[in-house]
Amino acid sequence: MRADYDNILIDSPPVLAVSDVRAIGQACDAILLSVAPATTSRAQFGQVLREFSSLNVQVTGLVMSDLGSARKQTNAGGQPCGAYARYYDV
């Protein structure tokens, strides 16, 4: 695809939920990590960075998403919510 396109953007599932990101990350030129502060704890963020580091994959940039919800967060401690909550082992 590199021959036909200047940029290819791959949107993948959460890093801690599935292993797709680990395989995809090694074939990418750059990785932008999207983090929602209202649902991502510091421990989870650290675990994600360690995952990439253990694979020798460097995170190029960080995208802070869903900042409006961070202000409205009622779940003190920022525990993960939604369909992927059971996959987080933190």
Backbone torsions as a table, in degrees:
resi	resn	phi	psi	omega
1	MET	NA	-23.1	-179.3
2	ARG	-59.2	-32.0	-178.9
3	ALA	-70.4	-27.9	-175.7
4	ASP	-98.0	-21.0	-173.5
5	TYR	-130.8	143.5	176.2
6	ASP	-74.9	-42.3	-178.1
7	ASN	-134.6	138.5	176.4
8	ILE	-127.3	123.3	-179.0
9	LEU	-108.2	127.4	-179.8
10	ILE	-114.7	120.2	176.3
11	ASP	-97.5	118.7	-175.9
12	SER	-117.9	166.1	178.1
13	PRO	-67.9	170.4	179.2
14	PRO	-54.7	140.0	-175.9
15	VAL	-59.3	-43.9	-176.6
16	LEU	-76.8	-14.3	-176.0
17	ALA	-85.1	-40.3	-175.8
18	VAL	-138.5	163.4	-177.0
19	SER	-91.4	-0.7	-179.5
20	ASP	-53.8	-42.7	-175.6
21	VAL	-62.2	-35.9	-179.3
22	ARG	-63.6	-40.9	179.6
23	ALA	-74.3	-43.2	-179.5
24	ILE	-65.7	-41.2	-176.1
25	GLY	-57.4	-34.1	-178.8
26	GLN	-72.1	-17.0	-179.7
27	ALA	-100.9	0.4	-176.1
28	CYS	-94.8	152.9	175.3
29	ASP	-82.6	-29.8	-179.0
30	ALA	-150.4	150.5	179.2
31	ILE	-127.2	124.7	172.2
32	LEU	-106.2	120.2	-178.2
33	LEU	-96.3	121.5	179.1
34	SER	-96.3	126.7	-176.8
35	VAL	-127.6	129.7	174.3
36	ALA	-101.1	106.5	-174.2
37	PRO	-58.7	-28.2	-178.9
38	ALA	-70.3	-22.7	-175.4
39	THR	-124.3	0.6	-179.3
40	THR	-116.1	119.9	179.0
41	SER	-82.0	164.5	176.4
42	ARG	-61.1	-38.9	179.7
43	ALA	-62.4	-41.9	178.5
44	GLN	-65.4	-43.4	179.3
45	PHE	-60.4	-44.5	177.6
46	GLY	-62.4	-40.4	179.7
47	GLN	-64.0	-39.6	178.6
48	VAL	-63.6	-46.0	179.4
49	LEU	-62.4	-38.1	176.9
50	ARG	-65.8	-37.2	177.5
51	GLU	-57.8	-51.1	-179.7
52	PHE	-64.2	-43.1	-179.2
53	SER	-61.6	-39.2	-179.7
54	SER	-65.5	-21.8	178.7
55	LEU	-96.7	3.0	-176.8
56	ASN	63.7	35.3	179.3
57	VAL	-113.3	125.7	-177.6
58	GLN	-95.7	131.8	174.3
59	VAL	-79.3	121.9	-174.9
60	THR	-80.6	-37.7	-177.4
61	GLY	-155.1	168.4	-177.6
62	LEU	-125.0	134.8	176.3
63	VAL	-116.4	121.6	176.8
64	MET	-91.3	117.4	-176.7
65	SER	-114.5	161.0	174.6
66	ASP	55.5	45.5	-178.0
67	LEU	-67.4	-27.5	177.3
68	GLY	-62.0	-38.5	179.6
69	SER	-70.6	-27.1	179.7
70	ALA	-62.8	-35.5	179.3
71	ARG	-73.3	-29.1	-177.0
72	LYS	-94.6	3.6	-175.5
73	GLN	-57.7	123.1	178.3
74	THR	-105.2	-12.9	-179.3
75	ASN	-88.7	90.1	-178.3
76	ALA	-56.8	135.5	-178.2
77	GLY	101.2	-10.3	175.5
78	GLY	61.2	41.2	179.4
79	GLN	-67.1	146.8	-178.1
80	PRO	-66.1	143.0	-179.5
81	CYS	-124.7	168.7	173.6
82	GLY	91.6	-168.6	-172.8
83	ALA	-64.5	-25.8	-175.6
84	TYR	-95.6	1.9	-175.0
85	ALA	-55.4	-37.1	-176.2
86	ARG	-68.9	-16.1	-178.1
87	TYR	-84.0	-18.1	-176.4
88	TYR	-80.1	124.5	-176.9
89	ASP	-110.3	60.1	-177.5
90	VAL	-131.8	NA	NA
